[in-house]
Amino acid sequence: MANNGKENATKKPKAEAASACIVIPDGYAGYSLEHFCIPPHYALDLKSVLIPKGLIMDRTARMAQDICRDLEAPLVALCVLKGGYQFFTDLLDFIKTYNSTAEHSFQMQVDFIRLKSYVDDRSSGEIQVIGGDSLETLRGKSVLVVEDIIDTGATMTKLLRLLKQSEPASVRVASLLVKRTPRSVGYKPDYCGFEIPDEFVVGYALDYNEYFRDLNHVCVINEAGKKRYGS
């Protein structure tokens, strides 16, 4: 019993990021657009700023710390394009900084996959792999999937099934956002930045029919914006 206690005490605690994410409550009004630098071409298409970029960056830095604490090296960081590229870039920058100053460092590779599951503001329910390298390269490796948002969770569940077929050593998922929706299949990522209400959000590389990726903050699109940029 004494030996077991000693072994447990020396193990690194797993980061409970999914349960410790920042929860934005239902009915939250967000920030007025007039307090931020919003591109004029989007000024009439947004309801509010939900998460300012500065807050995103601070939260991402903490997520990187939690991830590094849990990692099994060597690692393949797998970016889900297109919406995940900004979060992926910032998260990896923080991970590299942490890795360069930590007592124990680890090797890291980068790979990409592109999926399609949205038409306008609705999840299509089907997952289409429309880009990226062969998943067979992940065989036997520790994988960190980096995603922009978990909506219903159906897309990520299907992606994880695809990844499992390639027999990686382990798979963890980091998502900047998790949407709180009754349509959820119940999936929760290993690491989560913010849990948000059931609103369609854009900015920080999240899009609406390929628009709004050039917006720095995570914002709520209004009905006028949906109508203007609808397919």
KEPA-366442 format. One record per residue (C-alpha): x, y, z; residue number from 1. Coordinates in nm, 3 decimals. Layout:
% KEPA-366442
+---------+---------+---------+-----+
:      c1 :      c2 :      c3 : num :
+---------+---------+---------+-----+
:       X :       Y :       Z : NUM :
...
+---------+---------+---------+-----+
This chain:
% KEPA-366442
+---------+---------+---------+-----+
:      c1 :      c2 :      c3 : num :
+---------+---------+---------+-----+
:   0.000 :   0.000 :   0.000 :   1 :
:   0.282 :   0.240 :   0.087 :   2 :
:   0.455 :   0.174 :  -0.244 :   3 :
:   0.132 :   0.235 :  -0.439 :   4 :
:   0.085 :   0.567 :  -0.263 :   5 :
:   0.438 :   0.669 :  -0.348 :   6 :
:   0.391 :   0.578 :  -0.716 :   7 :
:   0.068 :   0.775 :  -0.738 :   8 :
:   0.232 :   1.076 :  -0.577 :   9 :
:   0.503 :   1.085 :  -0.844 :  10 :
:   0.264 :   1.073 :  -1.141 :  11 :
:   0.179 :   1.394 :  -1.320 :  12 :
:  -0.183 :   1.494 :  -1.256 :  13 :
:  -0.398 :   1.497 :  -1.570 :  14 :
:  -0.529 :   1.843 :  -1.655 :  15 :
:  -0.905 :   1.853 :  -1.607 :  16 :
:  -0.937 :   2.123 :  -1.873 :  17 :
:  -1.268 :   2.005 :  -2.016 :  18 :
:  -1.444 :   2.053 :  -1.682 :  19 :
:  -1.240 :   2.362 :  -1.590 :  20 :
:  -1.310 :   2.566 :  -1.904 :  21 :
:  -1.454 :   2.916 :  -1.883 :  22 :
:  -1.833 :   2.893 :  -1.901 :  23 :
:  -2.017 :   3.180 :  -2.071 :  24 :
:  -2.377 :   3.165 :  -1.946 :  25 :
:  -2.695 :   3.170 :  -2.154 :  26 :
:  -2.827 :   3.520 :  -2.206 :  27 :
:  -2.482 :   3.674 :  -2.185 :  28 :
:  -2.494 :   3.998 :  -2.382 :  29 :
:  -2.125 :   4.011 :  -2.466 :  30 :
:  -1.940 :   4.334 :  -2.539 :  31 :
:  -2.058 :   4.625 :  -2.751 :  32 :
:  -1.894 :   4.640 :  -3.093 :  33 :
:  -1.810 :   5.006 :  -3.042 :  34 :
:  -1.550 :   4.917 :  -2.778 :  35 :
:  -1.339 :   4.715 :  -3.026 :  36 :
:  -1.172 :   4.749 :  -3.364 :  37 :
:  -1.422 :   4.584 :  -3.598 :  38 :
:  -1.367 :   4.591 :  -3.977 :  39 :
:  -1.626 :   4.832 :  -4.122 :  40 :
:  -1.738 :   4.574 :  -4.377 :  41 :
:  -1.868 :   4.356 :  -4.090 :  42 :
:  -2.001 :   4.630 :  -3.860 :  43 :
:  -2.367 :   4.574 :  -3.952 :  44 :
:  -2.345 :   4.194 :  -3.952 :  45 :
:  -2.256 :   4.130 :  -3.586 :  46 :
:  -2.459 :   4.129 :  -3.267 :  47 :
:  -2.173 :   4.154 :  -3.015 :  48 :
:  -1.818 :   4.055 :  -2.928 :  49 :
:  -1.848 :   3.735 :  -2.728 :  50 :
:  -1.479 :   3.671 :  -2.653 :  51 :
:  -1.212 :   3.940 :  -2.714 :  52 :
:  -0.885 :   3.823 :  -2.866 :  53 :
:  -0.685 :   3.917 :  -2.556 :  54 :
:  -0.892 :   3.681 :  -2.344 :  55 :
:  -0.855 :   3.409 :  -2.607 :  56 :
:  -0.478 :   3.444 :  -2.594 :  57 :
:  -0.459 :   3.427 :  -2.214 :  58 :
:  -0.683 :   3.120 :  -2.205 :  59 :
:  -0.482 :   2.955 :  -2.485 :  60 :
:  -0.159 :   3.008 :  -2.289 :  61 :
:  -0.307 :   2.821 :  -1.993 :  62 :
:  -0.437 :   2.542 :  -2.215 :  63 :
:  -0.086 :   2.500 :  -2.359 :  64 :
:   0.050 :   2.464 :  -2.006 :  65 :
:  -0.209 :   2.199 :  -1.922 :  66 :
:  -0.142 :   2.009 :  -2.246 :  67 :
:   0.235 :   2.008 :  -2.193 :  68 :
:   0.182 :   1.870 :  -1.845 :  69 :
:  -0.008 :   1.571 :  -1.986 :  70 :
:   0.177 :   1.501 :  -2.310 :  71 :
:   0.331 :   1.174 :  -2.415 :  72 :
:   0.615 :   1.253 :  -2.654 :  73 :
:   0.683 :   1.248 :  -2.944 :  74 :
:   0.367 :   1.427 :  -3.046 :  75 :
:   0.180 :   1.494 :  -3.370 :  76 :
:  -0.032 :   1.808 :  -3.350 :  77 :
:  -0.318 :   1.766 :  -3.598 :  78 :
:  -0.492 :   2.084 :  -3.709 :  79 :
:  -0.852 :   2.067 :  -3.831 :  80 :
:  -0.871 :   2.321 :  -4.114 :  81 :
:  -0.987 :   2.577 :  -4.193 :  82 :
:  -1.142 :   2.719 :  -3.878 :  83 :
:  -0.882 :   2.574 :  -3.645 :  84 :
:  -0.576 :   2.733 :  -3.804 :  85 :
:  -0.564 :   3.049 :  -3.589 :  86 :
:  -0.615 :   2.865 :  -3.260 :  87 :
:  -0.371 :   2.597 :  -3.377 :  88 :
:  -0.104 :   2.855 :  -3.458 :  89 :
:  -0.138 :   3.040 :  -3.128 :  90 :
:  -0.162 :   2.722 :  -2.921 :  91 :
:   0.151 :   2.575 :  -3.080 :  92 :
:   0.340 :   2.900 :  -3.026 :  93 :
:   0.264 :   2.876 :  -2.654 :  94 :
:   0.351 :   2.503 :  -2.649 :  95 :
:   0.685 :   2.571 :  -2.822 :  96 :
:   0.765 :   2.848 :  -2.573 :  97 :
:   0.681 :   2.622 :  -2.281 :  98 :
:   0.878 :   2.335 :  -2.437 :  99 :
:   1.189 :   2.548 :  -2.486 : 100 :
:   1.207 :   2.648 :  -2.120 : 101 :
:   1.082 :   2.330 :  -1.951 : 102 :
:   1.316 :   2.088 :  -1.775 : 103 :
:   1.197 :   1.802 :  -1.994 : 104 :
:   1.126 :   1.882 :  -2.360 : 105 :
:   0.957 :   1.673 :  -2.629 : 106 :
:   0.960 :   1.647 :  -3.008 : 107 :
:   0.656 :   1.766 :  -3.199 : 108 :
:   0.538 :   1.720 :  -3.557 : 109 :
:   0.258 :   1.902 :  -3.734 : 110 :
:  -0.006 :   1.763 :  -3.970 : 111 :
:  -0.333 :   1.890 :  -4.116 : 112 :
:  -0.676 :   1.761 :  -4.209 : 113 :
:  -0.967 :   1.948 :  -4.361 : 114 :
:  -1.329 :   1.857 :  -4.297 : 115 :
:  -1.668 :   1.986 :  -4.406 : 116 :
:  -1.980 :   1.961 :  -4.192 : 117 :
:  -2.160 :   2.299 :  -4.222 : 118 :
:  -2.400 :   2.445 :  -4.473 : 119 :
:  -2.488 :   2.804 :  -4.376 : 120 :
:  -2.540 :   2.796 :  -3.995 : 121 :
:  -2.641 :   2.431 :  -3.965 : 122 :
:  -2.434 :   2.119 :  -3.921 : 123 :
:  -2.505 :   1.888 :  -4.214 : 124 :
:  -2.470 :   1.577 :  -3.998 : 125 :
:  -2.219 :   1.428 :  -4.242 : 126 :
:  -1.842 :   1.457 :  -4.233 : 127 :
:  -1.648 :   1.510 :  -4.555 : 128 :
:  -1.270 :   1.481 :  -4.560 : 129 :
:  -1.174 :   1.723 :  -4.835 : 130 :
:  -0.805 :   1.770 :  -4.773 : 131 :
:  -0.501 :   1.679 :  -4.565 : 132 :
:  -0.238 :   1.404 :  -4.572 : 133 :
:  -0.303 :   1.034 :  -4.524 : 134 :
:  -0.405 :   0.946 :  -4.169 : 135 :
:  -0.187 :   0.635 :  -4.194 : 136 :
:   0.111 :   0.855 :  -4.101 : 137 :
:  -0.035 :   0.877 :  -3.746 : 138 :
:   0.010 :   0.505 :  -3.676 : 139 :
:   0.177 :   0.443 :  -3.340 : 140 :
:   0.204 :   0.814 :  -3.255 : 141 :
:   0.056 :   1.035 :  -2.982 : 142 :
:  -0.189 :   1.273 :  -3.147 : 143 :
:  -0.331 :   1.607 :  -3.032 : 144 :
:  -0.628 :   1.709 :  -3.247 : 145 :
:  -0.676 :   2.087 :  -3.243 : 146 :
:  -1.024 :   2.213 :  -3.333 : 147 :
:  -1.189 :   2.555 :  -3.331 : 148 :
:  -1.534 :   2.455 :  -3.202 : 149 :
:  -1.725 :   2.148 :  -3.089 : 150 :
:  -2.089 :   2.204 :  -3.184 : 151 :
:  -2.301 :   1.889 :  -3.165 : 152 :
:  -1.987 :   1.678 :  -3.126 : 153 :
:  -2.096 :   1.453 :  -3.414 : 154 :
:  -1.816 :   1.568 :  -3.645 : 155 :
:  -1.544 :   1.509 :  -3.387 : 156 :
:  -1.689 :   1.170 :  -3.292 : 157 :
:  -1.672 :   1.064 :  -3.657 : 158 :
:  -1.320 :   1.203 :  -3.695 : 159 :
:  -1.201 :   1.011 :  -3.389 : 160 :
:  -1.342 :   0.691 :  -3.539 : 161 :
:  -1.142 :   0.761 :  -3.856 : 162 :
:  -0.827 :   0.826 :  -3.654 : 163 :
:  -0.873 :   0.506 :  -3.457 : 164 :
:  -0.854 :   0.307 :  -3.780 : 165 :
:  -0.496 :   0.435 :  -3.823 : 166 :
:  -0.402 :   0.293 :  -3.480 : 167 :
:  -0.232 :   0.593 :  -3.315 : 168 :
:  -0.078 :   0.535 :  -2.971 : 169 :
:  -0.312 :   0.791 :  -2.815 : 170 :
:  -0.545 :   1.072 :  -2.918 : 171 :
:  -0.639 :   1.386 :  -2.723 : 172 :
:  -0.854 :   1.675 :  -2.844 : 173 :
:  -0.815 :   2.046 :  -2.770 : 174 :
:  -1.098 :   2.277 :  -2.877 : 175 :
:  -1.114 :   2.651 :  -2.827 : 176 :
:  -1.494 :   2.644 :  -2.798 : 177 :
:  -1.761 :   2.396 :  -2.696 : 178 :
:  -2.118 :   2.493 :  -2.776 : 179 :
:  -2.386 :   2.420 :  -2.517 : 180 :
:  -2.669 :   2.288 :  -2.732 : 181 :
:  -2.956 :   2.038 :  -2.695 : 182 :
:  -2.838 :   1.884 :  -3.023 : 183 :
:  -2.514 :   1.769 :  -2.858 : 184 :
:  -2.427 :   1.399 :  -2.876 : 185 :
:  -2.255 :   1.438 :  -2.538 : 186 :
:  -1.895 :   1.449 :  -2.657 : 187 :
:  -1.649 :   1.663 :  -2.455 : 188 :
:  -1.288 :   1.731 :  -2.558 : 189 :
:  -0.991 :   1.669 :  -2.332 : 190 :
:  -0.908 :   2.042 :  -2.332 : 191 :
:  -1.159 :   2.323 :  -2.374 : 192 :
:  -1.111 :   2.698 :  -2.378 : 193 :
:  -1.467 :   2.828 :  -2.344 : 194 :
:  -1.812 :   2.675 :  -2.316 : 195 :
:  -2.051 :   2.904 :  -2.502 : 196 :
:  -2.429 :   2.943 :  -2.545 : 197 :
:  -2.611 :   2.804 :  -2.850 : 198 :
:  -2.523 :   3.098 :  -3.076 : 199 :
:  -2.356 :   3.094 :  -3.416 : 200 :
:  -2.017 :   3.257 :  -3.366 : 201 :
:  -1.763 :   3.389 :  -3.616 : 202 :
:  -1.418 :   3.545 :  -3.610 : 203 :
:  -1.074 :   3.431 :  -3.498 : 204 :
:  -1.079 :   3.211 :  -3.814 : 205 :
:  -1.433 :   3.078 :  -3.752 : 206 :
:  -1.641 :   3.145 :  -4.062 : 207 :
:  -1.991 :   3.179 :  -4.198 : 208 :
:  -1.974 :   3.045 :  -4.555 : 209 :
:  -1.604 :   3.143 :  -4.564 : 210 :
:  -1.661 :   3.501 :  -4.442 : 211 :
:  -1.549 :   3.655 :  -4.109 : 212 :
:  -1.220 :   3.461 :  -4.084 : 213 :
:  -1.044 :   3.801 :  -4.095 : 214 :
:  -1.209 :   3.913 :  -3.770 : 215 :
:  -0.985 :   3.916 :  -3.461 : 216 :
:  -1.246 :   3.849 :  -3.192 : 217 :
:  -1.505 :   3.573 :  -3.149 : 218 :
:  -1.835 :   3.747 :  -3.225 : 219 :
:  -2.202 :   3.656 :  -3.256 : 220 :
:  -2.337 :   3.700 :  -3.607 : 221 :
:  -2.680 :   3.866 :  -3.638 : 222 :
:  -2.969 :   3.775 :  -3.867 : 223 :
:  -2.873 :   4.046 :  -4.116 : 224 :
:  -2.528 :   3.892 :  -4.143 : 225 :
:  -2.670 :   3.546 :  -4.197 : 226 :
:  -2.897 :   3.677 :  -4.470 : 227 :
:  -2.621 :   3.877 :  -4.637 : 228 :
:  -2.369 :   3.593 :  -4.648 : 229 :
:  -2.607 :   3.298 :  -4.676 : 230 :
:  -2.554 :   3.054 :  -4.962 : 231 :
+---------+---------+---------+-----+
